[in-house]
Each structure stands twice: as C-alpha cells, then as structure tokens.
Amino acid sequence: MSILENKKVIIIGDRDGIPGQAIEECVKTIASAEVVFSSTECFV
C-alpha cells in the first residue's frame, strides 16, 4: 500500500537536484497513481 495509490500527482523537479522525469519514473511504478503534470524547473 502506498500513499500515492488512487491519487493524481503533480511533479516539479529541480534542474540542479532531482529532475521531474526521474520522479515521474518512480511514480509510474504505482499502477493506480496518475501523473497529471511533470516539469523540471530552474530555481535561481
């Protein structure tokens, strides 16, 4: 059981940290979680 089961997920990654695509790949391992937005931003 995961806290992301049956949830819609918004992902905002960091260019110098963990990119959004990497987080999205982890979330995709949970079959019932849905990624509705994923982006990698540069916070300067």
C-alpha positions in Angstrom: 0.0 0.0 0.0 1.3 3.4 -1.0 0.2 7.0 -0.1 0.1 7.7 -3.8 -2.4 4.9 -4.6 -5.5 6.3 -6.5 -4.1 9.8 -6.5 -3.3 12.4 -9.2 0.3 13.7 -8.9 1.9 17.0 -9.9 5.7 16.8 -10.1 8.0 19.8 -10.0 11.7 18.8 -10.2 14.8 20.9 -9.9 17.4 21.2 -12.6 20.3 21.1 -10.0 18.6 18.5 -7.8 16.2 15.7 -8.9 14.7 16.3 -12.3 10.9 15.8 -12.8 11.4 13.0 -15.3 13.2 10.9 -12.7 10.5 11.4 -10.1 7.9 10.6 -12.7 9.5 7.3 -13.5 9.4 6.4 -9.8 5.7 7.3 -9.6 4.9 5.3 -12.7 5.7 2.1 -10.7 2.5 2.6 -8.8 -0.2 1.4 -11.2 -3.1 3.4 -9.8 -1.2 6.8 -9.5 -1.7 9.2 -12.4 0.8 11.9 -13.3 -1.1 14.9 -14.5 1.8 17.3 -14.7 5.6 16.9 -14.7 8.2 19.6 -15.2 11.8 20.4 -14.3 12.4 24.0 -13.3 15.5 26.1 -12.7 15.2 27.9 -9.3 17.8 30.7 -9.3 
